[in-house]
């Protein structure tokens, strides 16, 4: 009887462990959950000074309300309609094709690298504003991310965010 009870408990705990692993966020994801809020965070290599990177960000014109505190740049990501890079309309979420994305941006610069953090990410399609958490988590669950988010949404959003913040030397050569 003890063996049967032990096997039953073992099977229950192993199934709970498996389901918890399935709902976890992939380690390679740039999206993270902090205090029930979804943020996007990426670290880039930098081979220029903080001042030159600030000039680059200003020329990109992707942030508004820029404020600098020592080697930190704070601003708001201007609303943009995501480039879907040819994603199939029928299998992709509608917000990627119709919504404007907004976020708070924080860029922390250290020697040879910088970290971009986007928080308070929102999407608006003219009908209203949707918190990114609503788009990220499974319906009726604030604990489990949508598995399709990491296959469809994340690669598209990563490319869009990279296009704003990845340092590329701007040249005037023809």
LOLUMTOR-112465 format. One record per residue: residue number from 0; residue in one letter; chain; z, x, y of N, C-alpha, C in turn. Coordinates in pm, whole numbers. Each point is the difference from the previous one (the first is absolute). Last residue first. Layout:
BEGIN
> NUM; a; A; Z; X; Y; Z; X; Y; Z; X; Y .
...
//
This chain:
BEGIN
> 173; x; A; -5019; 2832; 5841; -102; -99; -35; -60; 33; -133 .
> 172; x; A; 510; 95; 220; -127; 60; -42; -97; -110; -42 .
> 171; x; A; 470; -27; 148; -106; -58; 82; -135; 62; -34 .
> 170; x; A; 478; -101; -298; -84; 98; 67; -107; -71; 81 .
> 169; x; A; 507; -72; -264; -109; -68; 70; -78; 106; 75 .
> 168; x; A; 327; 17; -456; -37; 61; 127; -119; -72; 61 .
> 167; x; A; 364; -226; -312; -131; 60; -14; -39; 53; 135 .
> 166; x; A; 456; -234; -272; -53; 87; 106; -135; 58; -40 .
> 165; x; A; 233; -478; -139; -34; 130; -57; -68; 85; 107 .
> 164; x; A; 133; -466; 76; 102; 104; 17; -34; 137; -56 .
> 163; x; A; -283; -420; -5; 68; 5; 130; 82; 127; 18 .
> 162; x; A; -229; -98; -409; -102; 15; 104; 63; 7; 140 .
> 161; x; A; 272; -90; -383; -42; 140; 8; -101; 22; 112 .
> 160; x; A; 128; -442; -98; 107; 71; 70; -34; 149; 13 .
> 159; x; A; -303; -263; -248; 3; -43; 140; 106; 77; 78 .
> 158; x; A; -25; 68; -464; -118; 58; 67; -2; -37; 148 .
> 157; x; A; 340; -193; -266; 19; 145; 13; -117; 64; 74 .
> 156; x; A; -31; -458; -114; 89; 23; 113; 26; 149; 22 .
> 155; x; A; -256; -123; -376; -72; -39; 122; 87; 30; 122 .
> 154; x; A; 189; 67; -430; -105; 99; 30; -75; -31; 130 .
> 153; x; A; 343; -317; -141; 48; 131; 43; -111; 101; 27 .
> 152; x; A; -94; -453; -174; 42; 9; 139; 32; 142; 44 .
> 151; x; A; -128; -79; -466; -100; -49; 95; 41; 28; 145 .
> 150; x; A; 271; 136; -381; -137; 23; -46; -103; -36; 107 .
> 149; x; A; 475; -66; 58; -23; 144; -16; -141; 32; -46 .
> 148; x; A; 144; -453; 49; 8; 65; 131; -37; 147; -13 .
> 147; x; A; 50; -295; -377; -136; 14; 54; 1; 69; 136 .
> 146; x; A; 412; -110; -220; -69; 112; -64; -140; 22; 56 .
> 145; x; A; 420; -204; 277; -118; -49; -73; -70; 119; -65 .
> 144; x; A; 531; 26; 86; -127; 13; 71; -113; -58; -86 .
> 143; x; A; 540; -122; 9; -111; 47; -83; -129; 2; 81 .
> 142; x; A; 425; -150; 179; 36; 118; -77; -119; 62; -73 .
> 141; x; A; 48; -421; 258; 13; 110; 96; 33; 131; -71 .
> 140; x; A; -246; -500; -130; 80; 113; -46; 2; 108; 107 .
> 139; x; A; -267; -420; -2; 139; -40; -27; 88; 115; -52 .
> 138; x; A; -500; 120; -19; 46; -126; 57; 142; -30; -49 .
> 137; x; A; -128; 508; 17; -45; -117; -75; 56; -125; 66 .
> 136; x; A; -61; 420; 323; 79; -45; -115; -67; -116; -71 .
> 135; x; A; -212; 186; 390; 32; 108; -94; 70; -48; -127 .
> 134; x; A; -113; -271; 390; -124; 41; -64; 25; 100; -113 .
> 133; x; A; 361; -152; 268; -58; -119; -64; -126; 36; -77 .
> 132; x; A; 206; 328; 268; 78; -23; -121; -54; -120; -77 .
> 131; x; A; -162; 117; 432; -65; 69; -109; 73; -19; -132 .
> 130; x; A; -1; -371; 391; 66; 127; -28; -66; 63; -121 .
> 129; x; A; -255; -340; 330; 62; 9; -131; 64; 137; -14 .
> 128; x; A; -194; -371; 404; 35; 136; -36; 73; -2; -134 .
> 127; x; A; -391; -362; 192; 140; 38; 7; 20; 144; -42 .
> 126; x; A; -424; -220; 69; 80; -117; -35; 149; 29; 9 .
> 125; x; A; -320; 341; 79; -27; -104; 98; 79; -127; -27 .
> 124; x; A; 46; 399; -262; -139; -45; -14; -35; -110; 99 .
> 123; x; A; 371; 444; -116; -24; -126; 68; -147; -37; -12 .
> 122; x; A; 427; 351; -206; -141; -40; -1; -12; -133; 70 .
> 121; x; A; 371; 455; -20; -29; -143; 4; -151; -21; -5 .
> 120; x; A; 441; 389; -51; -143; -26; -18; -21; -150; -7 .
> 119; x; A; 396; 323; 81; -22; -129; 65; -149; -38; -5 .
> 118; x; A; 34; 502; -64; 98; -102; -37; -33; -128; 75 .
> 117; x; A; -192; 532; -138; -35; -129; 59; 101; -102; -51 .
> 116; x; A; -38; 568; 46; 68; -115; -58; -44; -125; 77 .
> 115; x; A; -141; 558; -86; -30; -126; 68; 72; -111; -75 .
> 114; x; A; 47; 567; 53; 21; -119; -82; -24; -124; 87 .
> 113; x; A; -149; 568; -19; 51; -114; 75; 6; -121; -93 .
> 112; x; A; -50; 596; 13; -16; -132; -61; 51; -108; 95 .
> 111; x; A; 11; 486; 91; -106; -8; -102; -11; -136; -70 .
> 110; x; A; 429; 52; 283; -91; 111; -13; -92; -19; -121 .
> 109; x; A; 166; -447; 197; 74; 123; -30; -103; 110; -14 .
> 108; x; A; 30; -545; 195; -73; 124; -19; 97; 115; -25 .
> 107; x; A; -47; -572; -30; 95; 110; 16; -71; 129; -37 .
> 106; x; A; -115; -537; 147; -58; 124; -51; 98; 113; 31 .
> 105; x; A; -40; -575; -26; 88; 113; 33; -59; 123; -67 .
> 104; x; A; -129; -563; 128; -32; 133; -54; 100; 103; 49 .
> 103; x; A; -83; -571; -93; 69; 99; 82; -25; 135; -65 .
> 102; x; A; -352; -424; -47; 118; 69; -55; 64; 86; 108 .
> 101; x; A; -435; -390; -159; 80; 62; 105; 118; 70; -65 .
> 100; x; A; -518; -245; -128; 123; 64; -45; 66; 68; 120 .
> 99; x; A; -358; -437; -97; 23; 119; 81; 136; 53; -44 .
> 98; x; A; -341; -320; -313; 118; 22; 84; -11; 126; 85 .
> 97; x; A; -329; -169; -341; 11; -87; 117; 109; 38; 99 .
> 96; x; A; -117; 222; -431; -129; -29; 62; 14; -76; 132 .
> 95; x; A; 373; 121; -279; -70; 126; 23; -133; -21; 72 .
> 94; x; A; 276; -370; -144; 47; 63; 123; -72; 132; 29 .
> 93; x; A; -75; -257; -408; -73; -45; 118; 43; 74; 126 .
> 92; x; A; 28; 223; -497; 72; -98; 82; -76; -31; 130 .
> 91; x; A; -276; 149; -437; 90; 60; 98; 71; -109; 81 .
> 90; x; A; -350; -66; -336; 118; 52; -68; 101; 65; 95 .
> 89; x; A; -421; -204; 146; 58; -96; -93; 128; 51; -67 .
> 88; x; A; -273; 270; 303; 70; -109; 69; 73; -93; -97 .
> 87; x; A; -105; 536; -64; -53; -131; -38; 82; -111; 64 .
> 86; x; A; -60; 494; 225; 79; -70; -103; -59; -138; -26 .
> 85; x; A; -139; 372; 322; -83; -62; -103; 76; -70; -111 .
> 84; x; A; 215; 207; 389; -73; 100; -78; -74; -60; -118 .
> 83; x; A; 280; -194; 375; 27; -26; -143; -79; 93; -91 .
> 82; x; A; 228; 4; 512; -129; 30; -62; 25; -13; -149 .
> 81; x; A; 311; -261; 367; -21; 106; -99; -146; 14; -42 .
> 80; x; A; 191; -145; 482; -49; -73; -117; -34; 106; -105 .
> 79; x; A; 376; 41; 409; -130; 37; -53; -35; -87; -118 .
> 78; x; A; 381; 92; 445; -54; -88; -102; -138; 45; -44 .
> 77; x; A; 340; 365; 180; -79; -110; 55; -55; -84; -114 .
> 76; x; A; 457; 279; -21; -139; 7; -48; -74; -120; 57 .
> 75; x; A; 428; 233; 235; -41; -117; -79; -147; 16; -37 .
> 74; x; A; 396; 397; 100; -92; -94; 63; -26; -119; -90 .
> 73; x; A; 235; 542; 54; 29; -139; -34; -96; -90; 75 .
> 72; x; A; 93; 551; -158; -85; -92; 75; 30; -140; -50 .
> 71; x; A; 261; 513; 0; -22; -131; -62; -81; -87; 93 .
> 70; x; A; 206; 450; 74; -119; 10; -85; -25; -130; -77 .
> 69; x; A; 273; -25; 437; -13; 134; -59; -128; 6; -84 .
> 68; x; A; 4; -434; 147; 135; 53; 7; -2; 130; -80 .
> 67; x; A; -373; -384; 232; 30; 121; -77; 144; 42; 25 .
> 66; x; A; -352; -464; 18; 116; 67; 58; 27; 123; -87 .
> 65; x; A; -402; -420; 82; 42; 128; -58; 116; 59; 79 .
> 64; x; A; -277; -440; -5; 141; 17; 33; 56; 129; -56 .
> 63; x; A; -413; -132; -265; 29; -41; 138; 149; 14; 24 .
> 62; x; A; -414; 206; -361; 136; -41; 31; 11; -43; 145 .
> 61; x; A; -407; 160; -185; 43; -95; -103; 142; -49; 24 .
> 60; x; A; -330; 339; 218; 26; -129; 62; 39; -107; -103 .
> 59; x; A; -141; 493; -3; -35; -98; -104; 19; -143; 51 .
> 58; x; A; 138; 367; 269; -146; -15; 0; -47; -101; -105 .
> 57; x; A; 460; 110; 19; -38; -71; 123; -150; -23; 7 .
> 56; x; A; 170; 258; -354; 39; -141; -16; -39; -81; 123 .
> 55; x; A; -70; 469; 18; -88; -62; -99; 30; -149; -14 .
> 54; x; A; 289; 255; 264; -128; -19; 68; -100; -68; -93 .
> 53; x; A; 404; 126; -188; 22; -112; 92; -128; -31; 78 .
> 52; x; A; 0; 381; -273; -6; -123; -81; 22; -123; 87 .
> 51; x; A; 45; 419; 202; -141; -25; -33; -15; -126; -85 .
> 50; x; A; 436; 145; 102; -67; -44; 124; -147; -33; -27 .
> 49; x; A; 264; 191; -342; 38; -141; 21; -72; -55; 123 .
> 48; x; A; -245; 406; -246; 130; -25; 63; 24; -151; 15 .
> 47; x; A; -303; 178; -408; -4; 11; 145; 138; -31; 56 .
> 46; x; A; -146; -45; -466; -23; 140; 35; -19; 19; 150 .
> 45; x; A; 211; -355; -417; -42; 14; 140; -15; 148; 33 .
> 44; x; A; 49; -399; -436; 6; 138; 44; -54; 9; 142 .
> 43; x; A; 241; -452; -199; -127; 72; 15; 28; 146; 33 .
> 42; x; A; 255; -477; -217; 17; 133; 59; -134; 72; -4 .
> 41; x; A; 169; -552; 2; -80; 108; -58; 27; 129; 76 .
> 40; x; A; 148; -570; -71; 41; 133; 44; -83; 106; -72 .
> 39; x; A; 107; -566; 111; -103; 91; -51; 36; 137; 55 .
> 38; x; A; 311; -474; -110; -51; 101; 93; -110; 80; -68 .
> 37; x; A; 311; -493; -48; -104; 88; -54; -45; 95; 111 .
> 36; x; A; 494; -257; -89; -119; 7; 85; -98; 99; -61 .
> 35; x; A; 456; -91; -162; -84; -119; -20; -121; -5; 93 .
> 34; x; A; 277; 393; -16; 75; -113; 55; -82; -129; -1 .
> 33; x; A; -307; 349; -132; 128; 46; 55; 67; -118; 67 .
> 32; x; A; -447; 142; -338; 86; -109; 45; 132; 60; 44 .
> 31; x; A; -537; 201; -23; 136; 4; -50; 76; -121; 53 .
> 30; x; A; -532; 243; -61; 80; -113; 46; 136; 6; -67 .
> 29; x; A; -340; 301; -112; 44; 35; 135; 79; -114; 63 .
> 28; x; A; -76; 148; -543; -24; -96; 107; 53; 52; 133 .
> 27; x; A; 34; 200; -452; -102; 51; 90; -26; -93; 119 .
> 26; x; A; 302; -108; -362; 52; 117; 72; -98; 51; 104 .
> 25; x; A; 13; -523; -148; -48; 129; -50; 51; 116; 86 .
> 24; x; A; 283; -450; -52; -108; 49; 84; -47; 134; -56 .
> 23; x; A; 226; -394; -311; 30; 105; 95; -126; 43; 75 .
> 22; x; A; 53; -330; -366; 1; -51; 137; 24; 109; 103 .
> 21; x; A; -6; 88; -476; -129; -61; 35; -4; -42; 145 .
> 20; x; A; 404; 166; -190; -97; 107; 22; -134; -57; 43 .
> 19; x; A; 343; -298; -117; 33; 66; 125; -98; 112; 30 .
> 18; x; A; -37; -228; -410; -43; -86; 110; 34; 62; 135 .
> 17; x; A; 144; 230; -387; -147; -2; 8; -46; -86; 115 .
> 16; x; A; 459; 9; -94; -43; 129; 51; -152; 3; 16 .
> 15; x; A; 194; -376; -202; 33; 3; 143; -46; 130; 63 .
> 14; x; A; -45; -43; -463; -97; -87; 68; 27; -6; 149 .
> 13; x; A; 302; 240; -270; -128; 70; 7; -105; -86; 67 .
> 12; x; A; 427; -187; -75; 5; 105; 101; -132; 75; 11 .
> 11; x; A; 38; -329; -337; 12; -63; 132; -2; 106; 109 .
> 10; x; A; 8; 145; -449; -130; -56; 35; 2; -67; 137 .
> 9; x; A; 406; 170; -173; -93; 109; 28; -136; -53; 41 .
> 8; x; A; 324; -306; -148; 34; 53; 133; -96; 112; 40 .
> 7; x; A; -49; -171; -434; -33; -104; 98; 29; 48; 141 .
> 6; x; A; 128; 275; -358; -146; -3; 14; -44; -102; 103 .
> 5; x; A; 460; 12; -106; -40; 124; 67; -151; 4; 23 .
> 4; x; A; 173; -352; -255; 39; -16; 139; -41; 123; 81 .
> 3; x; A; -65; 23; -460; -91; -101; 56; 29; -19; 148 .
> 2; x; A; 290; 278; -243; -132; 63; 14; -100; -96; 64 .
> 1; x; A; 431; -154; -109; 5; 89; 115; -135; 64; 25 .
> 0; x; A; 50; -267; -382; 0; -82; 119; 0; 87; 126 .
//
